[in-house]
Amino acid sequence: MYDLLVEPFSSPFMVRALLAGLLAVLTCSLVGTWVVIRGLSFMGDALAHAVLPGIAVAYLLGVDPVIGAFASAAITVVGINLASRRGQVSEDTGIGLLFVGMLALGVIIISRSDSFTTDLNGFLFGDVLGVRVHDLWVQAGAAVVVIAATAALYRPFLALSFNADKAASLGLRPDRASAAMLGLMALAIVSSFKSVGSLLVVGLLVAPPATATLLVRRVPLAMATATAIGAVCVWAGLLVSYHHDTAAGATMSGLAVAVFFVVLSAKELAAHTTRERLAA
């Protein structure tokens, strides 16, 4: 049992991978709970894809890809806000257009560089086993910012999530709270993409919080539950990856999604059984 569950983490690169995954889970669970409550999963998916051109440009310029990813995410958030505030198109239309546009731009940039393709899989699907100490510090810094912002802006975020008009009447500035929430979403995605990839990070951003909301009602408890679920998925995903030679980032993200459907099915089965007993 020791060889199966513990021995894989005796290697330094596996310890770094575990820490990177746990930090990604912590950041994504806190932000992702608000994402799930507000129904912003499509926005999260769009931001995760929109970072690709920034990563590509940063790589070609020899700059840290995290800087390029965050710049690309910021441009996308501003573009979506501009498109939706003009009233000419709905917010989901603006999200969809920028999602496709930024992804297309990223592919065009990549297609012009022969040397970039070797690192493309790592950027898209993550390379948690190749995480460096520097990457862990970046993730830790992002986690501290997210924790502090979640605590400081809890009341505005809560009011915004359930009733934006009520938030405005209480003087909680829902526009600013919305912008701050999108900024934290971008930070969670950008800080975690090296671990699970820009395409798979949405799995950790949405799946554990969505599972948590099936089990608990209070927001702080949902955040804690989501973090615990995500941590188990990271640990189990790394073990599966180690023993069966699967892609680590995809395994972690896939397990998080699988857990959601298992819990959902169990709740549906329990509800069906209760209805049958009442009918009898």
C-alpha positions as CSV (number, residue, x, y, z in Angstrom):
1,M,0.0,0.0,0.0
2,Y,2.9,2.3,0.8
3,D,4.4,1.7,-2.7
4,L,1.1,2.5,-4.3
5,L,0.0,5.6,-2.4
6,V,3.1,7.2,-0.8
7,E,6.2,6.1,-2.6
8,P,5.5,8.1,-5.8
9,F,5.9,11.3,-3.8
10,S,9.4,10.5,-2.7
11,S,10.7,12.2,-5.9
12,P,11.2,16.0,-5.7
13,F,9.4,16.6,-9.0
14,M,6.4,14.7,-7.7
15,V,6.4,16.8,-4.5
16,R,6.5,20.0,-6.6
17,A,3.7,18.6,-8.8
18,L,1.6,17.9,-5.8
19,L,2.2,21.4,-4.3
20,A,1.4,23.0,-7.7
21,G,-1.8,21.1,-8.0
22,L,-2.9,21.9,-4.4
23,L,-2.1,25.6,-4.9
24,A,-4.1,25.6,-8.2
25,V,-7.0,23.9,-6.4
26,L,-7.0,26.5,-3.6
27,T,-7.0,29.4,-6.0
28,C,-9.5,27.9,-8.4
29,S,-11.9,26.7,-5.7
30,L,-12.2,30.1,-4.0
31,V,-12.8,31.9,-7.3
32,G,-14.7,29.0,-8.9
33,T,-17.3,29.1,-6.2
34,W,-18.3,32.6,-7.3
35,V,-18.1,31.5,-10.9
36,V,-20.5,28.7,-10.3
37,I,-22.9,30.7,-8.2
38,R,-23.0,33.5,-10.8
39,G,-23.2,31.2,-13.8
40,L,-19.9,32.4,-15.3
41,S,-18.5,29.1,-16.5
42,F,-18.6,30.2,-20.1
43,M,-16.6,33.3,-19.2
44,G,-14.1,31.1,-17.5
45,D,-13.8,28.9,-20.5
46,A,-13.4,31.9,-22.8
47,L,-10.6,33.4,-20.6
48,A,-8.8,30.0,-20.4
49,H,-8.7,29.9,-24.3
50,A,-8.0,33.6,-24.7
51,V,-4.6,33.4,-22.9
52,L,-3.1,31.5,-25.8
53,P,-2.0,34.5,-27.9
54,G,-0.4,36.2,-24.9
55,I,1.5,33.0,-24.1
56,A,2.6,32.7,-27.7
57,V,3.9,36.3,-28.0
58,A,5.6,36.1,-24.6
59,Y,7.3,32.9,-25.6
60,L,8.6,34.4,-28.9
61,L,9.9,37.5,-27.1
62,G,11.6,35.5,-24.4
63,V,9.3,36.8,-21.6
64,D,7.7,34.8,-18.8
65,P,4.5,33.3,-20.4
66,V,2.6,34.2,-17.2
67,I,3.0,37.9,-18.1
68,G,1.7,37.3,-21.6
69,A,-1.2,35.2,-20.4
70,F,-2.3,37.8,-17.9
71,A,-2.1,40.6,-20.5
72,S,-4.1,38.5,-22.9
73,A,-6.7,37.7,-20.2
74,A,-7.0,41.4,-19.3
75,I,-7.6,42.4,-22.9
76,T,-10.3,39.8,-23.2
77,V,-12.1,41.0,-20.0
78,V,-11.9,44.7,-21.2
79,G,-13.2,43.7,-24.7
80,I,-16.1,41.7,-23.2
81,N,-17.1,44.6,-21.0
82,L,-17.0,47.1,-23.8
83,A,-19.0,44.9,-26.1
84,S,-21.7,44.2,-23.6
85,R,-22.0,47.7,-22.1
86,R,-22.6,49.2,-25.6
87,G,-25.9,47.3,-25.6
88,Q,-25.4,46.3,-29.2
89,V,-24.8,42.7,-28.4
90,S,-25.5,40.4,-25.4
91,E,-22.7,39.5,-23.0
92,D,-22.6,35.9,-24.1
93,T,-22.2,37.0,-27.8
94,G,-19.3,39.2,-26.8
95,I,-17.7,36.4,-24.9
96,G,-18.2,33.9,-27.8
97,L,-16.7,36.3,-30.4
98,L,-13.6,37.2,-28.3
99,F,-13.2,33.5,-27.3
100,V,-12.9,32.5,-30.9
101,G,-11.0,35.6,-32.0
102,M,-8.3,35.3,-29.3
103,L,-8.0,31.5,-29.9
104,A,-7.7,32.1,-33.7
105,L,-5.0,34.8,-33.1
106,G,-3.1,32.4,-30.9
107,V,-3.1,29.6,-33.5
108,I,-2.0,32.1,-36.2
109,I,1.0,33.2,-34.1
110,I,1.9,29.6,-33.3
111,S,1.7,28.7,-37.0
112,R,4.3,31.3,-37.8
113,S,6.9,29.8,-35.5
114,D,8.3,26.4,-36.1
115,S,10.1,26.4,-32.7
116,F,7.0,26.9,-30.7
117,T,5.2,23.7,-31.4
118,T,7.4,21.6,-29.1
119,D,6.1,23.5,-26.0
120,L,2.5,23.9,-27.3
121,N,1.2,20.8,-25.5
122,G,2.6,22.0,-22.2
123,F,0.9,25.3,-22.5
124,L,-2.4,23.9,-23.6
125,F,-2.6,20.8,-21.4
126,G,-0.2,21.6,-18.6
127,D,3.2,20.1,-17.5
128,V,2.7,19.7,-13.8
129,L,5.6,17.3,-13.6
130,G,7.9,20.0,-14.9
131,V,6.9,22.7,-12.4
132,R,9.8,24.7,-11.0
133,V,10.2,26.3,-7.6
134,H,9.8,29.7,-9.3
135,D,6.4,28.6,-10.6
136,L,5.3,27.5,-7.1
137,W,6.2,31.0,-5.7
138,V,4.0,32.6,-8.5
139,Q,1.1,30.3,-7.6
140,A,1.6,31.0,-3.9
141,G,1.5,34.7,-4.5
142,A,-1.7,34.4,-6.6
143,A,-3.3,32.3,-3.8
144,V,-2.5,34.9,-1.2
145,V,-4.0,37.6,-3.4
146,V,-7.2,35.5,-4.0
147,I,-7.6,34.7,-0.3
148,A,-7.2,38.3,0.7
149,A,-9.6,39.6,-2.0
150,T,-12.1,36.9,-1.2
151,A,-12.1,38.0,2.5
152,A,-12.1,41.7,1.8
153,L,-14.8,41.6,-1.0
154,Y,-16.9,38.8,0.4
155,R,-20.0,41.0,1.1
156,P,-20.0,42.8,-2.3
157,F,-19.4,39.4,-4.1
158,L,-22.2,37.8,-2.2
159,A,-24.7,40.6,-2.9
160,L,-23.7,40.7,-6.6
161,S,-24.1,36.9,-7.0
162,F,-27.7,36.9,-5.7
163,N,-29.1,40.3,-6.6
164,A,-27.1,43.0,-8.4
165,D,-29.9,45.6,-8.0
166,K,-29.9,45.0,-4.2
167,A,-26.1,45.4,-4.2
168,A,-26.4,48.7,-5.9
169,S,-29.1,49.9,-3.5
170,L,-26.8,49.0,-0.6
171,G,-24.0,51.1,-2.2
172,L,-21.8,48.0,-2.8
173,R,-20.9,49.1,-6.4
174,P,-21.8,45.9,-8.3
175,D,-19.9,47.1,-11.4
176,R,-16.6,47.3,-9.5
177,A,-17.3,44.0,-7.7
178,S,-18.0,42.4,-11.1
179,A,-14.7,43.7,-12.5
180,A,-12.8,42.5,-9.4
181,M,-14.4,39.1,-9.7
182,L,-13.3,38.8,-13.4
183,G,-9.8,39.9,-12.4
184,L,-9.6,37.2,-9.8
185,M,-10.9,34.7,-12.4
186,A,-8.1,35.7,-14.8
187,L,-5.5,35.5,-12.0
188,A,-6.7,32.0,-11.1
189,I,-6.5,30.8,-14.7
190,V,-3.2,32.4,-15.5
191,S,-1.5,31.3,-12.3
192,S,-2.6,27.7,-12.8
193,F,-2.2,27.1,-16.5
194,K,1.4,25.8,-16.1
195,S,0.0,23.0,-13.9
196,V,-3.0,21.9,-15.8
197,G,-2.8,23.8,-19.0
198,S,-4.9,26.7,-20.4
199,L,-7.5,24.3,-21.8
200,L,-7.9,22.1,-18.8
201,V,-7.8,24.7,-16.0
202,V,-11.5,25.2,-16.3
203,G,-12.0,21.7,-15.0
204,L,-10.5,22.7,-11.6
205,L,-12.2,26.1,-11.8
206,V,-15.7,24.8,-12.2
207,A,-16.0,21.1,-11.3
208,P,-15.0,21.0,-7.6
209,P,-17.1,24.1,-6.8
210,A,-20.0,22.7,-8.8
211,T,-19.8,19.5,-6.8
212,A,-19.6,21.4,-3.5
213,T,-22.8,23.3,-4.3
214,L,-24.6,20.0,-4.7
215,L,-23.5,19.0,-1.1
216,V,-23.6,22.3,0.9
217,R,-25.4,25.7,0.7
218,R,-23.3,28.2,2.6
219,V,-20.6,29.9,0.4
220,P,-17.7,29.6,2.8
221,L,-18.5,25.9,3.4
222,A,-18.8,25.4,-0.4
223,M,-15.3,26.9,-0.9
224,A,-13.8,24.6,1.8
225,T,-15.6,21.6,0.4
226,A,-14.5,22.4,-3.2
227,T,-10.9,22.8,-2.0
228,A,-11.0,19.4,-0.3
229,I,-12.6,17.7,-3.3
230,G,-10.0,19.3,-5.7
231,A,-7.1,18.3,-3.4
232,V,-8.2,14.7,-3.5
233,C,-8.5,14.8,-7.3
234,V,-5.0,16.3,-7.6
235,W,-3.5,13.6,-5.3
236,A,-5.4,10.7,-7.0
237,G,-4.8,12.2,-10.5
238,L,-1.0,12.3,-9.8
239,L,-1.1,8.7,-8.6
240,V,-3.0,7.5,-11.6
241,S,-0.6,9.4,-13.9
242,Y,2.4,7.9,-12.1
243,H,1.3,4.3,-12.2
244,H,-0.4,4.2,-15.6
245,D,1.6,6.8,-17.5
246,T,-1.3,9.1,-18.3
247,A,-1.2,12.9,-18.8
248,A,-1.1,14.4,-15.3
249,G,-3.0,17.6,-15.9
250,A,-5.8,15.9,-17.9
251,T,-6.1,13.1,-15.3
252,M,-6.5,15.6,-12.5
253,S,-9.0,17.7,-14.4
254,G,-10.9,14.7,-15.7
255,L,-11.2,13.2,-12.2
256,A,-12.7,16.4,-10.9
257,V,-15.3,16.3,-13.6
258,A,-16.0,12.6,-13.0
259,V,-16.5,13.3,-9.3
260,F,-19.1,15.9,-10.1
261,F,-21.2,13.4,-12.2
262,V,-20.8,10.7,-9.6
263,V,-22.2,13.0,-6.9
264,L,-24.9,14.3,-9.2
265,S,-26.0,10.8,-10.0
266,A,-26.0,9.8,-6.4
267,K,-28.2,12.7,-5.4
268,E,-30.6,11.9,-8.3
269,L,-30.8,8.3,-7.2
270,A,-31.4,9.3,-3.6
271,A,-34.1,11.8,-4.6
272,H,-35.8,9.1,-6.8
273,T,-35.7,6.6,-4.0
274,T,-37.2,9.1,-1.6
275,R,-40.0,9.9,-4.1
276,E,-40.8,6.2,-4.4
277,R,-41.0,5.7,-0.7
278,L,-43.3,8.6,-0.3
279,A,-45.5,7.4,-3.1
280,A,-45.7,3.9,-1.5
